[in-house]
Amino acid sequence: MTSGTSTITVQKNSAIADIPPRIFGSFVEHLGRCVYGGIYEPSHPTADENGFRQDVINLVKELGVTCVRYPGGNFVSAYNWEDGTGPRGQRPIRRDLAWHSTETNEVGIDDFYRWSKKTGTEIMLAVNMGTRGLKAALEELEYVNGAPGTELANRRVRNGITEPMDIKMWCIGNEMDGPWQVGHMSPDEYAAAVDRVAHAMKLAESGLELVACGSSSAHMPTFGSWERSVLTKAYDNLDFVSCHAYYYERGAKSLQDYLASSQDMQTFISTVAACADEAKNAHTGDHDIALSFDEWGVWYSDVWNQQEAEWKAQSGKDLHHESWPKAPRLLEDIYNAADAVVEGSLMITLLKHCDRVRSASRAQLVNVIAPIMAEKNGPAWRQTVFYPFAEAAQHAHGIAYSPVIDSPNVETESFGLVNALDSVITWDETNHSGLLLMVNRDASDAHKVTASLSQLPYFDISDFHIDKAIILHDDNPYQRNSADDPTAVTPQELHATIDNGSVHCTLPAISWAAVEFHA
């Protein structure tokens, strides 16, 4: 069934902000097979001299990732950064409390820096606020960024990295509000701790960009009050506050509610932005605290919760002395077509709020709730969610525009009536190139669409043409890619026509689409 025509209209006053490159970030944590068997597998046929898989590196480049948060995540809250430096054969083997795994420390900051150079990505480095804090953060900062001549910077040089790593963005801990976190804190405890650490780090390097832990979920009992306490206390030395949100169909009240998950993300953003503004006003401040949505995506967390509950029930019966597993298969969700549509919708939401969301990290990058999967000694392949991210990362440049959308509504139990369609337009007026991103969140009906773009600045109707139009949709929304069939769900050509500065097309139910154009 196809309803009447919906319209997407750019207006002259609909510009949001310039698109920050960091909004196309990702996340690598020492969790499961993200590092070991993901980015790093020295026995793999494509492995480079540092043990990193070249086939994965190629896919990371294709994905368009700009900035990678490392090394966690929950992992960082009991991590000694020094363990991952120096000769591999001399590094200690330790237990990881976050994921009950054995950490070999074959990969650490030195190695990850070399990987980032290969992938062309910026590093967003997280420090341990669970078992450590101020002293360790300052020492790590000196090690990675210090000019040769001091003990720690010279240690880096001896480890083969002569130049400072120039890591600018730092996360001061991870999800410190969460009772699952090693060393978790109350809002007041974390506010005091982050204030001390941020102040000292800025004394060392005033140009750093520092991220405070926000609420680990909008469902935490302290959501909102946590942000007010932390940002008001530590405002002067903070640049970002983190946001974390994951979605999956079984966590929603219906498939239709799941498809509208971006409504929840939108509320999350507006709530945290308001808290940041309150902190600025309380200080009569001179800078905005931006949002770093540094964990987002689809995660079948009910599967993990069940696994964790079974493990706790078993391990709680007695003392145990068996070795913890090395790089076990954890959180290796295999995504379907509907998941890709939801992720495309979430990316649209991030771009529509890029005036406040100035950094984002799709979690994670390889094997663990990831767009890229890598088989041991075998191929790497793209999950369904790879494609909406890659299209935006590769082609969303310039300024983001929030269009006026007139479409039928769909009824959701969680959010009430919402537009069936959502969209964002990006426009680079320097080279007259643009990207129209659209999603049909209607679980039942297709919709005809007319997208009017002629009000974009310096838009030349006489030169308006489509470079590429693609759609991601499957009649079975639960169709998945797999190692055996890695192209079961891929973008296909979208039939789109143009006239008088408008694009015309039809979007089937549960679909994501992109139109690259020049004018």
N, C-alpha and C positions, 0 to 999 in steps of 0.2 A: 504494500500500500504506500502511495506517495501523497503527501498533503500538498497544500498550496505553496506558493513561492515564499521563501523567507529572504530577508534582506540583511546584508552586512554593509554598513555605510561608514566610510571614513569622513569625518568632519574636520574643518580647519583647526578646531581647538582640541582635537583628540590626541595630540602628542603626549606621551607619558614621560619618557626620558631616553637618554642614550643607553644603548644596550651594553652592559658591562661584560667583558669577556669572561670573567669568573663565573657568570651565571651558568656556564656550560662545564662546570667542574664535576669531579667524581670523587671516589673514596676507596682507598686501599687500606684494609685492616689486616692484622695478623690474626685471621679467623678462618678456620677450615682450610680450603684450598685456594684462597684468594692470592696469597703470596706463594706458598710452596705448592707447586703444581698448577699455578695460575700464571703470574707474571714470571716466576722463577722455576726453571726445571732444567738443570745443567745437563741432564742426560738426553734431553729432547733433540731431535735432528736439527732443529732450527736454532738451538741455543747459541748465544754469542759468547764472547770471551768472559763475560761476567755471569753467565748462567741464565740470562734472560731470554725468554722465547721470542724470536723475531716474528713469528706468525701472530702472536698476541700484540706485540708492538705495532704491527701493521694495522690490526683491527682497532687499536686504541687511536691511532692517527685517523683512520677512517671515521671513527665515532666522533672525532672532533673535540675531544676532551682538552680543556685549557689549563685546569688547575686540579691537583689531586690532594685530598686531605689524607694525612698519614701520621702515625701508624695505628690510629684508632680514634674513636671507638672505645668500647669497654676495655679492650686490651691495654690501652695506655695507662689505665689507673693503677696498675701494679708493675709498670715496665721501667726498667733501668736503661736509659738511652745508651749508656756506655757499652752495654752488652753487645750491641750491634755494630761496634767499630773495631778496627784493627784486623789482623790476620784471621781469616775464618777458622783456621784450625785451633786458635787459642781462645775462641769465644765460649762463654759458659752456656751450658744447657740448663734451662730453667722450666718450672711449671708456670703455666698461664692460668690464673684463677678465673678469668672472665669466661673462658670457653673450655676449661678443664682439659687442656691440651699441653703437650710438651713443645716448648719453644726452643728451637735449635740455634736461633740467632744467626743463621747463615745469611740472612738479609737484615740490614739495619740502615741507618741514615746515610752512611757512606755509599752503600750499594744503591739505595733508592735515589740518591742524588744522581748517580750515573744513569740509572734508568730514566729519570726525568729528562736528562739531556738527550737521551735517545728518542724519547716520545715528544719532546718539545713542550713539556708541561711544567707549570709552576708548582711548587710544593707549598701546601698549607700544613704546617707542622703543629701537632698537638703535644702538650706537655703533661706530665703526670701530676695531678693534684690529689690523687688518692692516697698513695703511700709516701709521696715526696712533697714537692712544693717549690718554695722560693729559691733555695740554693741550687737545686738540680736544674731549674729552669734557666737561671742565669749562667750556669756552667754550660748547658747545652747551647744557649745563645752564643756564648763566646766561642765554643768549639765550631759551630757551623758558620758563623758570620765574622769571626774575629780576623783581623789582619795578622799575618805571621809576626811573631815576636813575643807572644805570650805563651804560657805553658800549654793551654788547651788548644789554641790555634796551631801551635807547633805540632801538637799531637795529630791534628787533622792533616797537616802537611806530611808528617811521617807516614800517615796512612794512605798517602797517594793523592790527596786533593790539595793542591797548592793554593788555589784561589778561594776566597770566601764564597760560600754557597749563596749568599744574598737572599736568604729566605725572609720574606717580609711579613707574611700573614701567619699568625700563631693563635691556636686555640688554647685557652687557659683551662685545661681539663676537658672532661666529657661527661655529660649527663649527670652532673654531681647532685642533682635532686633525686636520683633514682635509688631506691633501696637495694637494687641489684648491683649497684656500682661499688667497687672496693673504695672505702673511705668516703662514702656519700655524706652529704652535709645538709644542715638546715639552711634556709635562705640567708639568715644572718651570718652563719658561719662561713658560707661560701662568699657572701658579699665582702666580708672582711678579708678573706684569703685572696680573692681575685683583685681586690684593691691594692693589697701589698705587692702581689706579683706583677700586676700591670704597671704600677708605679715604678718598681725597680727595673723592669724591662725597658720602660721608656727612658729611664735615666741612662741605661746602657746604649740604647739606640732610639732616638726620639721619632724616627720615621717608621717604626714598626706599626703594623695594623693588627690590633689585638681583638680577639673574639671571646666574649664571656659566654659561659653556658647559660642558655635559656632553659625553659622547661623542656624535658625530654619528650613530652607529648602534651597535646591540648587536653588530655583526659586526666592529667595529674591533679591532685587536689589543691596544689599550690599554684596552678597555672594562672598567670597574671600577677598574683601577689609576689611570686618568686622574681619575676622580671622587675617589678617596681622596687623591691628591696635591693636587688643586685645592681641595677642600672643607676639608681639614685645614689647608692653608696660609692660606686666606683666610676661614675660618669666621666670624670676628667681624663682618665687614661684609657677609656674604651672606645673602640671604633665600630665594633659589630656585636650583636647578640645572636646566638644560634637558635634555630628552629629545627625540630625533627618531627617528621610525620610519615607514616607508612599506611598503606591501604591494601585491602584484598577483599574479594567478593564475600567470603564467608564471614568477614568482619562487618559487613553491611547488612541492612535489613532486607535487601532484595538486590537483584541484578541492576534494576533501575537506580537504586540508591548508590550502588557501587559506581556506576557510570557517572554519577554526579559528585564524586569524591572531591573534586576541585572546589566545591562550595565550602567544604570543611577547611581546605587549605587557605581559601580566601579569608575566612573568619580568623584563622590562626594569624595570618599576616597582619590584618587590621588591628587585632588585639595587641600583638607585640609591638607594632609600630606606635600605637597610642601610648603604651607604657614607656617606650623610648622617648617620645615627645614629652611625657610628664617629667621624666628625669632631666631632660634638657631645660625645661621651664623651671624646674626646682633649682637649678644651678645658674639660671640666666645664661645658659651655655652658648658656646660659639660654634658648636658642630653637632650635626645629626648623628645618632647612633643608627647605623644601617643594620639590615637583617642579613644573616648568613644562613640560608636554608640548607645547612650542610649535611643533612640526611633526609632524603625523600625518595619515594618510589613505591613499588608494589612489593610486599613481603607477606608470604603466607605464614604469618606469625603464629597462627593456631597450631601448625605442624610443629614448629619449634617449641612452643609452650608444652605440647604433649610430650615431646622427646625429653625436655628438661624435667618435667614432672616425674617421668618414669626413671630417669637417671637419679634424681634426688631421693625417690622412694627406695631405690636399690642401694644407693651409696650410704643412706642414713641408717642402715641396719647394723653396721659394725665398722671397725677400723679396716682400711683397705691399704694394701701395699703394692698393688699392681701399677705398672707404668701407665702414665697417661698417653693417649695416642698422639702421634705426630700428624699434623695436617689432616684430620679426619674430614669426611664429607659432611659438612654442616651447611644448612640453609641453601641447598642447591635447588632452588625453586625453578621449575620449567614453566615459562610464561605462555599464555595463550593470546589469541587475537584481541579479546576484550581487555586484557591487561595492557596491551600496547595502546589501545584507544584511551584508556584511563591515563596512562603515562603521557600521551600526547596532550591530553586535556590539562594535566598538571603543569606541563611545560608552558602551555599557553597562559596559565594563571601566573606562573613566575614572571613571564615576559610582561604581562599586563600590570605587574606590580614592581617593575624593575627600577622605579624611582626609589623604592625602599629596600627591595631585595637586590643587593649589589654583589652577592656571591651565593652560589648554590652548589651542592655536591650530590649528584645522583648516587645513591648507595646500593650496592658497591659496584666494582668495576669488572671483576673476573670471578666466575664460578659461584661466588656467594651473593645471592639475590642480585644477579648481575646480567647486564646485556650481552656479555661475552662469556662463552663456555669453552673450556679447554680440556681435552681428553689427554690422559697420561700417555706419553709417547705417540700421541695421535693428533688429529686436527683440532683447530679452534673454529668455533662457529658462532653465528649471530642469533641471539634470541629475538622474539618478535618486538620486544621493547627497544631494541637497538635502533630501529629505523626512525621513529619520531624524534628521538634525541639527536641522531646524526644529522637529520635534515635541518633542524633548528641550529645546531652548533655550526654547521658548515655554511648556512645561508642567511641566518638572521643577523643582519648587520645594520648599523646606523641608529635610527630612532625607532622605538616601539610606539605603535598607535593602538588605542583601544577604540574599536568601532562601535557604532550604535547597532544593536542587533534586534531585529524584529522577527521572531520565530514563534512557532507554537510552543506552549509549555508542556512539560511532562510532570506528572505528580510523583513526588517522593515522600516517603514517610519521615525521613530525617530532616529534609530541607524545605518541605512544602513544594510549591510550584517553582520550577526553574526552566530557563530557556532550553529547548532541545538542542540548539546550536550554541557553540562558543567559538570565538575567533580572536586572533590578534594579527596585526599587519606590521611588518617591519620595512623600513624604507631608508636606503642610503642615497641621499640626494646628490652626493658627489658623483656617483657613477650611474644614477637613475635606475638602480636595481632594487627590487623588493621581493618580499616573501609574504604570501597569504597562507596562514595556518588556520585550519578549521577542524572542528570535531562535531559529529552528530552523536549526542548522548542519549538519543531516543532508543530504547531497547526494542521498539516495535516497528517504527515507521521510517521510511526514507523521506528526505526533504529536498525539494528544489531550492537552489540558492542563487541569488544575484548579489554579487559583491561589488559595490561601487567604490572605485579607488581614485577617481579623478581629482579629489580635493587634496591629495598628497602634494606637498610643495614641489614646484618645478616639474610637475607631472606633464608629460608631453603626449597628448592623446594620439597625435599623428604617428608617433613612434611606438605606441603601446603594443606589446606582443608577449606571448607566453613562451618562456624558455623550456619549462618542464612542468607537468602537472601529474601528481601521483596520488594514489589512494591506498590505504591499508584497511582491508575488510575481508572477512571470511563469512560465508553463509553459516558456518558453524563457529560461533564466537569462542568455543573452547578448543579450536584447532591450535596445535603447538608445533614449533620447530623441534628438532631433535638431532642428535649426532648422526642418526641413520637417515634422517630426512630434514636437513638444515634449511631447506628453502620451501617448506610447506606453506609458510605465511610470509610473504614479502610484498612490498609495495608494487602496485600495478599502475598502468597508465590510467589517468583520470580523463574522461572525455569532458573537455571544457572549451567553451567558445567565448569570444569577446566581442563587445561593441560599445562604442562611446564611453570608454573608460571603465567598463564593468566586465566581470567574469561571471559566466553562467555555467552551472553544473548541477548534478544531483548527487546527494550523499546518501547512501543506503544506511539503514539502521546500524548502530554500533560501528562507526567508521571514523577514521582520521584522514585528513587530506592536506596536501601542500601544493601551492602554485608559485613557482618562481617566475618573475616577470621583469621586463624592462619598459621604461616609458620616458 
